[in-house]
Amino acid sequence: MTKPVFGQWQRMGSVPRDGTRVLALIRKSEQGPDEVDVVRWARDATAGDERWISTDGDSECVILYAEAELAFWMPLPSPVTDRQTPYAAADLPAPPQREEEAGGSGI
């Protein structure tokens, strides 16, 4: 199996669950459209549940994601060196086409 590289969206079944931070495509919901966030698999200290978390926006505001909220993932880009071209947010590839949810998100 080849190691996933930045720029290639992968199905969630292949995402590492070892605490590695990855980019994830969050499914659209009643709260808004699809969006990309940096998440990692971790144990919630208060509830003891394992789930996807994001603290990149504010360390005081931990965002928890259920598995069903995440559509695709890709590794974070490599650190930029003088031999690499930095990626702009607009350079992220479009996610693969997927079927629409049936019956809403259950909120």
CNS distance restraints for C-alpha pairs under 8 A (distance, minus, plus):
assign (resid   4 and name CA) (resid   8 and name CA) 6.98 0.50 0.50
assign (resid   4 and name CA) (resid  10 and name CA) 7.75 0.50 0.50
assign (resid   4 and name CA) (resid  74 and name CA) 7.08 0.50 0.50
assign (resid   4 and name CA) (resid  75 and name CA) 6.79 0.50 0.50
assign (resid   5 and name CA) (resid  74 and name CA) 7.03 0.50 0.50
assign (resid   5 and name CA) (resid  75 and name CA) 6.12 0.50 0.50
assign (resid   5 and name CA) (resid  77 and name CA) 7.79 0.50 0.50
assign (resid   6 and name CA) (resid  74 and name CA) 5.93 0.50 0.50
assign (resid   6 and name CA) (resid  75 and name CA) 5.26 0.50 0.50
assign (resid   6 and name CA) (resid  76 and name CA) 5.98 0.50 0.50
assign (resid   6 and name CA) (resid  77 and name CA) 5.19 0.50 0.50
assign (resid   6 and name CA) (resid  78 and name CA) 7.74 0.50 0.50
assign (resid   7 and name CA) (resid  74 and name CA) 6.96 0.50 0.50
assign (resid   7 and name CA) (resid  92 and name CA) 6.42 0.50 0.50
assign (resid   7 and name CA) (resid  93 and name CA) 5.99 0.50 0.50
assign (resid   8 and name CA) (resid  74 and name CA) 6.11 0.50 0.50
assign (resid   8 and name CA) (resid  93 and name CA) 7.34 0.50 0.50
assign (resid   9 and name CA) (resid  72 and name CA) 5.95 0.50 0.50
assign (resid   9 and name CA) (resid  73 and name CA) 5.47 0.50 0.50
assign (resid   9 and name CA) (resid  74 and name CA) 5.08 0.50 0.50
assign (resid   9 and name CA) (resid  93 and name CA) 7.85 0.50 0.50
assign (resid   9 and name CA) (resid  95 and name CA) 6.05 0.50 0.50
assign (resid   9 and name CA) (resid  96 and name CA) 7.12 0.50 0.50
assign (resid  10 and name CA) (resid  14 and name CA) 6.99 0.50 0.50
assign (resid  10 and name CA) (resid  15 and name CA) 7.65 0.50 0.50
assign (resid  10 and name CA) (resid  72 and name CA) 5.49 0.50 0.50
assign (resid  10 and name CA) (resid  73 and name CA) 5.26 0.50 0.50
assign (resid  10 and name CA) (resid  74 and name CA) 5.94 0.50 0.50
assign (resid  11 and name CA) (resid  15 and name CA) 7.41 0.50 0.50
assign (resid  11 and name CA) (resid  71 and name CA) 7.13 0.50 0.50
assign (resid  11 and name CA) (resid  72 and name CA) 5.01 0.50 0.50
assign (resid  11 and name CA) (resid  73 and name CA) 6.52 0.50 0.50
assign (resid  12 and name CA) (resid  70 and name CA) 7.37 0.50 0.50
assign (resid  12 and name CA) (resid  71 and name CA) 6.59 0.50 0.50
assign (resid  12 and name CA) (resid  72 and name CA) 5.38 0.50 0.50
assign (resid  12 and name CA) (resid  73 and name CA) 6.22 0.50 0.50
assign (resid  15 and name CA) (resid  73 and name CA) 6.80 0.50 0.50
assign (resid  16 and name CA) (resid  20 and name CA) 6.63 0.50 0.50
assign (resid  16 and name CA) (resid  41 and name CA) 7.93 0.50 0.50
assign (resid  17 and name CA) (resid  40 and name CA) 7.45 0.50 0.50
assign (resid  17 and name CA) (resid  41 and name CA) 5.25 0.50 0.50
assign (resid  17 and name CA) (resid  42 and name CA) 7.88 0.50 0.50
assign (resid  18 and name CA) (resid  40 and name CA) 7.98 0.50 0.50
assign (resid  18 and name CA) (resid  41 and name CA) 6.47 0.50 0.50
assign (resid  18 and name CA) (resid  42 and name CA) 7.81 0.50 0.50
assign (resid  19 and name CA) (resid  40 and name CA) 5.20 0.50 0.50
assign (resid  19 and name CA) (resid  41 and name CA) 5.01 0.50 0.50
assign (resid  19 and name CA) (resid  42 and name CA) 5.98 0.50 0.50
assign (resid  20 and name CA) (resid  40 and name CA) 5.65 0.50 0.50
assign (resid  20 and name CA) (resid  41 and name CA) 7.22 0.50 0.50
assign (resid  21 and name CA) (resid  38 and name CA) 6.35 0.50 0.50
assign (resid  21 and name CA) (resid  39 and name CA) 5.46 0.50 0.50
assign (resid  21 and name CA) (resid  40 and name CA) 4.63 0.50 0.50
assign (resid  21 and name CA) (resid  41 and name CA) 7.90 0.50 0.50
assign (resid  21 and name CA) (resid  75 and name CA) 7.64 0.50 0.50
assign (resid  21 and name CA) (resid  76 and name CA) 7.26 0.50 0.50
assign (resid  22 and name CA) (resid  38 and name CA) 5.51 0.50 0.50
assign (resid  22 and name CA) (resid  39 and name CA) 5.60 0.50 0.50
assign (resid  22 and name CA) (resid  40 and name CA) 6.37 0.50 0.50
assign (resid  22 and name CA) (resid  73 and name CA) 6.68 0.50 0.50
assign (resid  22 and name CA) (resid  74 and name CA) 6.03 0.50 0.50
assign (resid  22 and name CA) (resid  75 and name CA) 4.87 0.50 0.50
assign (resid  22 and name CA) (resid  76 and name CA) 5.39 0.50 0.50
assign (resid  23 and name CA) (resid  36 and name CA) 6.54 0.50 0.50
assign (resid  23 and name CA) (resid  37 and name CA) 5.70 0.50 0.50
assign (resid  23 and name CA) (resid  38 and name CA) 4.59 0.50 0.50
assign (resid  23 and name CA) (resid  39 and name CA) 6.36 0.50 0.50
assign (resid  23 and name CA) (resid  73 and name CA) 5.48 0.50 0.50
assign (resid  23 and name CA) (resid  74 and name CA) 5.33 0.50 0.50
assign (resid  23 and name CA) (resid  75 and name CA) 6.03 0.50 0.50
assign (resid  23 and name CA) (resid  76 and name CA) 5.97 0.50 0.50
assign (resid  24 and name CA) (resid  36 and name CA) 5.52 0.50 0.50
assign (resid  24 and name CA) (resid  37 and name CA) 5.47 0.50 0.50
assign (resid  24 and name CA) (resid  38 and name CA) 6.15 0.50 0.50
assign (resid  24 and name CA) (resid  39 and name CA) 6.60 0.50 0.50
assign (resid  24 and name CA) (resid  70 and name CA) 6.45 0.50 0.50
assign (resid  24 and name CA) (resid  71 and name CA) 7.27 0.50 0.50
assign (resid  24 and name CA) (resid  72 and name CA) 5.75 0.50 0.50
assign (resid  24 and name CA) (resid  73 and name CA) 4.30 0.50 0.50
assign (resid  24 and name CA) (resid  74 and name CA) 6.63 0.50 0.50
assign (resid  25 and name CA) (resid  34 and name CA) 6.74 0.50 0.50
assign (resid  25 and name CA) (resid  35 and name CA) 5.75 0.50 0.50
assign (resid  25 and name CA) (resid  36 and name CA) 4.59 0.50 0.50
assign (resid  25 and name CA) (resid  37 and name CA) 6.68 0.50 0.50
assign (resid  25 and name CA) (resid  70 and name CA) 5.82 0.50 0.50
assign (resid  25 and name CA) (resid  71 and name CA) 5.50 0.50 0.50
assign (resid  25 and name CA) (resid  72 and name CA) 5.22 0.50 0.50
assign (resid  25 and name CA) (resid  73 and name CA) 6.14 0.50 0.50
assign (resid  25 and name CA) (resid  95 and name CA) 7.85 0.50 0.50
assign (resid  26 and name CA) (resid  34 and name CA) 5.52 0.50 0.50
assign (resid  26 and name CA) (resid  35 and name CA) 5.26 0.50 0.50
assign (resid  26 and name CA) (resid  36 and name CA) 5.90 0.50 0.50
assign (resid  26 and name CA) (resid  37 and name CA) 7.10 0.50 0.50
assign (resid  26 and name CA) (resid  69 and name CA) 5.72 0.50 0.50
assign (resid  26 and name CA) (resid  70 and name CA) 4.67 0.50 0.50
assign (resid  26 and name CA) (resid  71 and name CA) 6.01 0.50 0.50
assign (resid  26 and name CA) (resid  72 and name CA) 7.76 0.50 0.50
assign (resid  27 and name CA) (resid  33 and name CA) 7.24 0.50 0.50
assign (resid  27 and name CA) (resid  34 and name CA) 4.90 0.50 0.50
assign (resid  27 and name CA) (resid  35 and name CA) 7.06 0.50 0.50
assign (resid  27 and name CA) (resid  69 and name CA) 5.41 0.50 0.50
assign (resid  27 and name CA) (resid  70 and name CA) 5.80 0.50 0.50
assign (resid  27 and name CA) (resid  71 and name CA) 5.85 0.50 0.50
assign (resid  28 and name CA) (resid  32 and name CA) 5.74 0.50 0.50
assign (resid  28 and name CA) (resid  33 and name CA) 4.24 0.50 0.50
assign (resid  28 and name CA) (resid  34 and name CA) 4.17 0.50 0.50
assign (resid  28 and name CA) (resid  35 and name CA) 7.33 0.50 0.50
assign (resid  29 and name CA) (resid  33 and name CA) 6.38 0.50 0.50
assign (resid  29 and name CA) (resid  34 and name CA) 7.67 0.50 0.50
assign (resid  29 and name CA) (resid 104 and name CA) 7.64 0.50 0.50
assign (resid  29 and name CA) (resid 105 and name CA) 6.57 0.50 0.50
assign (resid  30 and name CA) (resid 105 and name CA) 7.98 0.50 0.50
assign (resid  37 and name CA) (resid  54 and name CA) 7.36 0.50 0.50
assign (resid  38 and name CA) (resid  54 and name CA) 6.14 0.50 0.50
assign (resid  38 and name CA) (resid  56 and name CA) 6.88 0.50 0.50
assign (resid  39 and name CA) (resid  52 and name CA) 6.10 0.50 0.50
assign (resid  39 and name CA) (resid  53 and name CA) 5.36 0.50 0.50
assign (resid  39 and name CA) (resid  54 and name CA) 4.68 0.50 0.50
assign (resid  39 and name CA) (resid  55 and name CA) 7.82 0.50 0.50
assign (resid  40 and name CA) (resid  52 and name CA) 5.51 0.50 0.50
assign (resid  40 and name CA) (resid  53 and name CA) 5.61 0.50 0.50
assign (resid  40 and name CA) (resid  54 and name CA) 6.70 0.50 0.50
assign (resid  41 and name CA) (resid  50 and name CA) 6.94 0.50 0.50
assign (resid  41 and name CA) (resid  51 and name CA) 5.64 0.50 0.50
assign (resid  41 and name CA) (resid  52 and name CA) 4.64 0.50 0.50
assign (resid  41 and name CA) (resid  53 and name CA) 6.41 0.50 0.50
assign (resid  42 and name CA) (resid  50 and name CA) 5.46 0.50 0.50
assign (resid  42 and name CA) (resid  51 and name CA) 5.81 0.50 0.50
assign (resid  42 and name CA) (resid  52 and name CA) 6.34 0.50 0.50
assign (resid  42 and name CA) (resid  53 and name CA) 6.72 0.50 0.50
assign (resid  43 and name CA) (resid  48 and name CA) 5.79 0.50 0.50
assign (resid  43 and name CA) (resid  49 and name CA) 5.47 0.50 0.50
assign (resid  43 and name CA) (resid  50 and name CA) 4.17 0.50 0.50
assign (resid  43 and name CA) (resid  51 and name CA) 6.42 0.50 0.50
assign (resid  44 and name CA) (resid  48 and name CA) 5.01 0.50 0.50
assign (resid  44 and name CA) (resid  49 and name CA) 5.36 0.50 0.50
assign (resid  44 and name CA) (resid  50 and name CA) 6.04 0.50 0.50
assign (resid  44 and name CA) (resid  51 and name CA) 7.20 0.50 0.50
assign (resid  45 and name CA) (resid  49 and name CA) 7.89 0.50 0.50
assign (resid  51 and name CA) (resid  64 and name CA) 6.90 0.50 0.50
assign (resid  51 and name CA) (resid  65 and name CA) 6.59 0.50 0.50
assign (resid  51 and name CA) (resid  66 and name CA) 6.41 0.50 0.50
assign (resid  51 and name CA) (resid  67 and name CA) 7.25 0.50 0.50
assign (resid  52 and name CA) (resid  64 and name CA) 5.85 0.50 0.50
assign (resid  52 and name CA) (resid  65 and name CA) 5.07 0.50 0.50
assign (resid  52 and name CA) (resid  66 and name CA) 6.60 0.50 0.50
assign (resid  52 and name CA) (resid  67 and name CA) 7.19 0.50 0.50
assign (resid  53 and name CA) (resid  62 and name CA) 6.77 0.50 0.50
assign (resid  53 and name CA) (resid  63 and name CA) 5.55 0.50 0.50
assign (resid  53 and name CA) (resid  64 and name CA) 4.61 0.50 0.50
assign (resid  53 and name CA) (resid  65 and name CA) 6.05 0.50 0.50
assign (resid  54 and name CA) (resid  62 and name CA) 5.96 0.50 0.50
assign (resid  54 and name CA) (resid  63 and name CA) 5.12 0.50 0.50
assign (resid  54 and name CA) (resid  64 and name CA) 6.62 0.50 0.50
assign (resid  55 and name CA) (resid  59 and name CA) 5.19 0.50 0.50
assign (resid  55 and name CA) (resid  60 and name CA) 7.78 0.50 0.50
assign (resid  55 and name CA) (resid  61 and name CA) 6.56 0.50 0.50
assign (resid  55 and name CA) (resid  62 and name CA) 4.97 0.50 0.50
assign (resid  55 and name CA) (resid  63 and name CA) 6.40 0.50 0.50
assign (resid  57 and name CA) (resid  61 and name CA) 7.51 0.50 0.50
assign (resid  58 and name CA) (resid  62 and name CA) 7.20 0.50 0.50
assign (resid  65 and name CA) (resid  69 and name CA) 6.21 0.50 0.50
assign (resid  65 and name CA) (resid  70 and name CA) 7.45 0.50 0.50
assign (resid  66 and name CA) (resid  70 and name CA) 7.34 0.50 0.50
assign (resid  72 and name CA) (resid  95 and name CA) 7.32 0.50 0.50
assign (resid  80 and name CA) (resid  84 and name CA) 5.77 0.50 0.50
assign (resid  80 and name CA) (resid  85 and name CA) 6.97 0.50 0.50
assign (resid  80 and name CA) (resid  86 and name CA) 5.95 0.50 0.50
assign (resid  81 and name CA) (resid  85 and name CA) 7.88 0.50 0.50
assign (resid  87 and name CA) (resid  91 and name CA) 6.02 0.50 0.50
assign (resid  87 and name CA) (resid  92 and name CA) 7.72 0.50 0.50
assign (resid  88 and name CA) (resid  92 and name CA) 7.42 0.50 0.50
assign (resid 101 and name CA) (resid 105 and name CA) 7.53 0.50 0.50
